């Protein structure tokens, strides 16, 4: 599937899986609007993509813990386009530590704010642009930590709380936005291998039954869900943990 007519917003695309998404979707022809908390990080990814011959890519600063920053991001995108076809809520601060006492109050607040409040406000800010699209999709990278009963991660309790909030938000959003034709798709991966999409490892990393889930496979899940006819609402991808 080519994405030549798709305009895609990706949060936290300055590194890791967000960068992977930005590069792969640009390679498929999408116009990409990427953000990072640090503008320089977003600009580095933008420049990587432009060096590959893709001109339709834009970089923005966005701190998902700051409502004004989220609004500014959406306003900046609106200066370049009259619609957004896909919003990918990728951003969420990770906090490690299986002891609730191990994190500072500030760490707890920022973790929950970026993953929970940030996802809600980003969706709210971009919804007017999504509703102008004929093929609007909202994709949220949740985590296995957002699955009821999950306990196999060493993530901090605050990260579990943020991911559980994303689960509740996307569940109700899917039902309430369906009448307007907006599909809400959530992914619940465990820890996964994120090979650099510009390296040989992207194609050579093993993807057999015994292997850890890869970013390559996660990207293909998103491509599959978005590529379905508009009567097909795939709400969630849940993955077996090795």
N, C-alpha and C positions, 0 to 999 in steps of 0.2 A: 504494500500500500504506500502510495506517495502522499505527502502532506502539503503539497504546493499551495493549496488554498486555505491552509489552517494558520490561524494566528494564536500563538500559545504563550501564556504567562506561566513562569516557573519561579517559585520562591526558593530562597537559599540555594541558588545555582552557582555560587562562587567556588564550590569544591564538592568532592564526593559524589553522591548519586545525583544531586541537582546539576552538577557540571556534566555528568554523563548524559542525563536527559537532554540538556540544552544542545550538546554536540550531536547526539544521535538524531534528534528531531530536526535540527537544522540540516543535517545531511540528507534527510528525507524531503526537504523542501519547505519546511515550515518557517514562517516568520516568528522569531522568538523574542520575547520580552523577558529578560532574566534579571533577577534581583539578588542582592547579597547585603548583609548588614554593613559590610565594608565595601564602598563603591569601587575601590581599586580591585578587589577580588572579582566583582562582576565584570569590570572592564577587561581584566585579564582573560576571562572566559570568552567575552565578546570578541576580543582580538584573536584568540585561538580559532574561533569559528570563522572570522573574516579571512584569516590566513588560509582557510580551506576553500575560499572562493564564494562564501555565502555572505551577501551584503545586508540581508534583511534581519539584522540582529541588533538589539538595543539593551543597554545596561543601565540599571537603576540601583540606588541605595534603598534598602528597606529594613528597618528594625522591627521585627514582628512583635516586640514587647511595647511598641510605641504607636498608639492609634494615629497620631498625626503623621508619622512616617508612612504608615500603610495608606492613608488617604493621599499623601503626596505621590506615592508610587502609582496608585490607580489614576490619579490626575495626569501624571506624566505619560502613562501609556495612552490615555485618551487623547493626548495631543498628537499621537502618531497614527491612531486607528479609530474607526467608528464602531468597531466590534471586537470581541474576544471570543474565539471558538472553544478554547480549552484553557481552563485554569488548573494548574497542578500545584496543590498545596503540599509542597515537599518540605518546607521549613519547620523545624521543631528542635529546640535545644535538647541534646542528650545529657543526662546526668547519671553518673555511675555511683554505685554504692548501695549494697543491700541492707544497710543500717540507716533507718530514718534519721538518726542523730548525726550522721556523718556529713550532712550538708548544712550550709549556712541558710538563714532565713532568706537572704537575697537570692541564693541559688535556687531555692524552692520557688520563690515568686517568679523569677525569670523563666524557669523551666515550664511552669504551668502557663505563664503568660504567652510564651512563644508558641507552644504547641496547641493550647486550648483557645485562649482569647485571640491569639494571632490568626488562627485558622478561621474562626468565626468572622472576625473583622475583615480579613482579606476577602473572604467569600462575599460578604456584605458590600464591600467597596467595589468589587468587580462585577457583581450581579447585573447592574444596568447594562454594561457592555456585553455580558454573556447573553442577555435577553434580546440583543440586537442581532445575534447570530442565528442562522438556520440550522446549526448543528452544535448546540452548546453542551459541553461536558465539563464536569468538575471532578477531578481526580485527586484523591487525598492519600498520601503515603502515611498510613497509620503505623502499625507495628503489631507483631504478635502480642506485645504487652497490652494492647487494647482489647484483647480477646478475654472474655470472662473466664476466670480460673487459671489463666496462664501464670506460671511461676518460675520459668526456667531461665530468666534473664537476670543478670547482675545489675540491672538498671535500678536507680533509686526509686523509692515509692512515689516521689513527685513526678517522675517520668511516666510511671504507670498511671497516675492520676490524669496527666495531660492526654495520654493516649486513650484512656477510657472516655474522656470528655469528647475527643474527636469522634469516637465511635457513636456516642449518643447524638452528636450533632449531625453527622452524615446520615445516620439512620432516619431521623425525622426529616432532614432536608430532602432525601430521596423521595419520600412520599409527597411532600408539600410542593416540590418543584416539578414533579412529573406532569401535571396538567399544563405546564408552560413549556414542555418539551425538553427540559433540562435533565440530563442523566447525571447521577451522582455515583461515582465508582470509587471504592476504597480498597486499598491493598494492605494486607496484614502479614508482612514477611517477618520471619525470625532474622537473626544475624545472617548476612549474606556477603559473598565475595564481590567487591566492586573493582574489577580490573579497569585500568585506564582505557577508555574507549579509543584512544589514539595509539595504543600499544599492540604488539602481537598477542599479548595475553588475552585481549578481548575475544579473539576467535579461538585461542588454544586452551583456555581454562576449561577443565573437564566439566561436563554437564550430564553425568550419568546418575543413576538412582542412588548410588552410595555417596555422591558428592554434595557439598554445601550449595545451597541456592546461589545463583549468580545474578548480578545486575543485568546481564544480557537477557536472561529469562524474564526478569521483571519488566524491562522495557518492552519485550515482546507481548507480555500480558496486557500492558497499556495499549499497545498498537492493536491487539486483537479486540479489546473491548470497545475502543473508539471506532474501529472499523466495521462494527456490526450495523445492520439496518436500524433505523431509528425506533422501531418497535421493540428492540432488544435492549432491555435495561439490566445489565450485569452489575449488581450492587456491590459485590465484594469478591476478592480473591483471598482465600485462606490457604496456607502452605504447610505441608508436613515438615516438622523440624527433625533434622537428622540427629 
